[in-house]
Amino acid sequence: SSPEGHDDCIWSFSFSSDGKRIVSASADKTVRIWDVGTGQQLGASLEGHSQEIHSVSFSPDDRLVVSGSFDNTARIWDVETSQQRGPALEHNGYVTCVAFSPDGQYIVSSCSDNTMRMWSVAMGQQIGSPLKGHTGWINSFVVSPDGQRVISSSADRTVRIWDVKTGQQLGPSLEGHRQSVMSVAVSPDGRCIASGSSDKTLTIWDAETAQQLGSPLEGHSDPVRSVAFSPDGRRLVSGSDDCTVRIWDVETGQQLGYSLDHHTRYVLSVDFSPDGRYIVSGSYDKTMRVWDIQSLKSIGTNFDDGSHMVNGWVHALNSRRLFWVPASLRAGLLRPPQTLIIGHCLKTRLDMSKFVHGEAWTKIRDLDDFRDMIDMTMSAII
């Protein structure tokens, strides 16, 4: 395996509690830990799964990692030693999602047999009976901030809330999506639930009444794979098969700004950093991308946060063509507001200090000026 990035798609990732590290899970059968500031891999890859890994999570104290795989197991890893801790947690089907409880005492896992299970971290054994009720594959779940509930989403088109102590469903199922519910998130105060679906929409729900809040959030042109709340609960981020990352206002249901379209394949996982300053996205294109959303701007005339790429042409927000990028450089071009790309691609940062376009071309006085401008504009930091 390569320290530069995963060798296959990145299904899932999780931040450490301090936001300085990311743990990622990939179809290349490895779990890896990364420095968010530098993009460098920390320590050895965590290897032991025999099939692709679909979910991963840090423990609350960041000392352990749990991973869930299509080899029908979940595994607990010691971060310091990069070694598996205890035996594999055996399931009756693909493990689709895993997470620690807020107190770190137990792990929850979901499975393609339509059930969820709870496991003692200390004992490495299942606690109680499986949580049963869904009639389709469970795609995702989250544990509520108080650790008392689990909220799950399923191919049966429902979201359900479960009591951790009794293993019983609480209240009615949340129904409204027309297709499989791919992802679910809970707000930091536990009052709101957000779901993303193959029907291309997001829905916000009242966690107590199980009622839909407002109309579905529309904008994505393909299934919504992942959703997450910001730490202050005011924003949502979503990732979709349409290759975009979008940010939404929870109160109004409106998209904030433009879509972040830098990935070249499906966006499989998204989340905010613990301080809310960054968004990270993981993709089928084998990369993770870090976005500085605090600096988002919509200037509209240059290579700034509002620029986008169409068939290799970088356009300003006002749709004016700025320049063309060779195919070999497109995946790794650091376009604002990206600050980091983790993965196998030629990473390129452009020096735009002497870039001119449109009528500004008349400011080029002679061939030497032209050559100097081209050299400065197309210089790359690899």
Beta strands, then each sheet from edge to edge (+ up, - down):
strand 1: 10-15
strand 2: 21-26
strand 3: 30-35
strand 4: 46-47
strand 5: 53-58
strand 6: 64-69
strand 7: 73-78
strand 8: 83-84
strand 9: 89-90
strand 10: 95-100
strand 11: 106-111
strand 12: 115-120
strand 13: 125-132
strand 14: 138-143
strand 15: 149-154
strand 16: 158-163
strand 17: 174-175
strand 18: 181-186
strand 19: 192-197
strand 20: 202-206
strand 21: 224-229
strand 22: 235-240
strand 23: 245-249
strand 24: 267-272
strand 25: 278-283
strand 26: 288-292
strand 27: 308-310
strand 28: 313-315
strand 29: 321-324
strand 30: 338-342
sheet 1: 1+ 2- 3+ 4-
sheet 2: 5+ 6- 7+ 8-
sheet 3: 5+ 6- 7+ 9-
sheet 4: 10+ 11- 12+ 13-
sheet 5: 14+ 15- 16+ 17-
sheet 6: 18+ 19- 20+
sheet 7: 21+ 22- 23+
sheet 8: 24+ 25- 26+ 30-
sheet 9: 27+ 28- 29+
end
